[in-house]
Amino acid sequence: MIVRPAKRIHGAISVPGDKSISHRAAMIGAMASGTSHVKNYSTSADCAATLSCLQKLGVRIERDNGELVIRGAGRNGLLQPDGDLDCGNSGTTMRLLSGILAGSGVVATVTGDQSLRSRPMQRIIEPLELMGAEITADDGCAPLRIQGRQSLTAIEYELLTASAQVKSCILFAALRAHGKTIVVENQVTRDHTERMLGWFGAPIETGKPEREPQHSRFASVIGPAELVAHDISIPGDISAAAYFIAAAALLPKSALEVIDIGVNPTRIAYLEELRRMGFTIDETNRREHCNEPIASVTISDQTLANGNESASCTIASGVIPQLIDELPLLAVVGSQIPGGIEIRNAEELRVKESDRIAATVAGLRAMGGEVEEFEDGLRVAGRTKLRGARIDTRGDHRIAMSFAIAGLIAEGETEVVESDCVAVSFPEFFGLLESVVEK
């Protein structure tokens, strides 16, 4: 994809359903008794992989007038799959589905593409084996062969790595465990699983543990638990909206409204970081629907960082888990504020769909940015006039979209290599971007 400089961003848009919530809606609906109707399910390839895996486990899933209809398998209704469960490029699918399989009583092999097979899975293998599942892996990576148990053992587990995927995996397995399973996290991560399990009637509790560090949180489930089918409408994906919000922030005289996106407190750190940089971002029509807060977000007529020549940004380590998808994009934004940006304690970026630290550093340097790379992050020098370049996305959708936004503010043309990888999370991205860009 060739991206050319833009004058401004203008319009009102809706983005596809939140990817994280969509995965969970499909999986929890599949475990529930009864029929669930899901509106605005994500159009991403990752979420399609989740549906495919669930169907191979015998879950009946249909489309009806744009809605997803999931006929839940109930407590013990999953069937032995005929062949491997292919998660494609989706780490969320693999990790969350493994939690379901651990308590299913079936034997299944979970695999994915080359990128996914290189990503760390020991972080879910350990707690699931403690609960009684039998799992074989290739040096801690997929393919995972999971021998589930219809009766698991409840555990108390402290997350070694801040990860909503690992937390969710354990909570899904806990639905089939006898007793109270408690997951403690020392850094707050996305809480979509907890909210949706509550929506479907699970006995879930969340809060702050006594005598634990300030930022610790826990989530617990008492099992075995029954889930009851429930209809759900999924809000627009704030991680998808982030690219358009950044473009409107960086291009003067822009005016953009993103309608009805999720503004879950564990997901809005990106908006807060932009505000700390000096951008004005407003939320309107805020309300709660299906246990998730939603609002429309507007950004208009920005003067970059409000003219604050000392504006800079250092991302605090405590919010890194809530910003993990947006960090490459924030690095691009940081190249346009006077004091630049520093991101540290973000080692997790090294083991995403690509090494996102290396990919972000390489892309910004190719466009003329001054960037220092660390093992756990990067530092981008202040305001730089970027120039068009050939960007190696390494097949990573987040890198492709981040540098498409960089291309809008650069001089000359930017070539985004392997741009079709955006389909992993946001197949409509380039078309929607074209609809609001004024050249």
Secondary structure as UniProt FT lines:
FT   STRAND          2..3
FT   STRAND          8..13
FT   HELIX           19..31
FT   STRAND          35..39
FT   HELIX           45..56
FT   TURN            57..58
FT   STRAND          60..64
FT   TURN            65..66
FT   STRAND          67..71
FT   TURN            75..76
FT   STRAND          85..86
FT   TURN            88..89
FT   HELIX           91..102
FT   TURN            103..104
FT   STRAND          107..111
FT   HELIX           114..117
FT   HELIX           122..130
FT   TURN            131..132
FT   STRAND          134..138
FT   TURN            139..140
FT   STRAND          141..147
FT   STRAND          152..153
FT   STRAND          156..158
FT   HELIX           164..174
FT   TURN            175..176
FT   STRAND          177..185
FT   HELIX           192..199
FT   TURN            200..201
FT   STRAND          204..207
FT   TURN            210..211
FT   TURN            214..215
FT   STRAND          217..223
FT   STRAND          232..233
FT   HELIX           238..250
FT   TURN            252..253
FT   STRAND          255..262
FT   TURN            265..268
FT   HELIX           269..277
FT   STRAND          282..289
FT   TURN            290..291
FT   STRAND          292..300
FT   HELIX           304..307
FT   TURN            309..310
FT   STRAND          313..315
FT   HELIX           317..319
FT   HELIX           320..323
FT   TURN            324..326
FT   HELIX           327..334
FT   TURN            335..336
FT   TURN            338..339
FT   STRAND          341..343
FT   HELIX           347..351
FT   HELIX           356..366
FT   TURN            367..368
FT   STRAND          371..374
FT   TURN            375..376
FT   STRAND          377..380
FT   STRAND          390..391
FT   TURN            394..395
FT   HELIX           397..409
FT   STRAND          414..416
FT   TURN            417..418
FT   HELIX           419..424
FT   TURN            427..428
FT   HELIX           429..436
FT   STRAND          437..438
//
